[in-house]
Amino acid sequence: MKKFIKGNWFKLVLILALFFISGCSSSNDYNCVEPKNPYLEGSEHYMGYEFGISLTESDGEIVVCGGSSFEFLDGCKEYVNQFIKYEVCLNQKTN
């Protein structure tokens, strides 16, 4: 079942704030790295990462990962983390 963060702005703001604080650069030279799947193709981690991509691209919403294996969830969460860091970086770059 697909679950999306909708209407729960507190969680979204909290997540973005945590990544902003942890990934903030003190200079104006931002190196925004696009999300990239670091896992071996065919692995559960890889499939979870790709699942995160497909959910985000289809609705443009940040996903809440679900699945039945730790590896799948871990891969999906890795995509979400990379996606948020990338979006925060792009926003910092334009402001």
TAQUI-V572752 format. One record per helix or strand. SS is the DSSP state (helix for helix, strand for strand). FROM is the first residue (numbers start at 0). TO is the last residue. Records with the same first field share a line. If there is no record, write none. Layout:
SS->FROM-TO  FROM-TO
This chain:
strand->2-3  62-63
helix->8-22  43-58  69-93
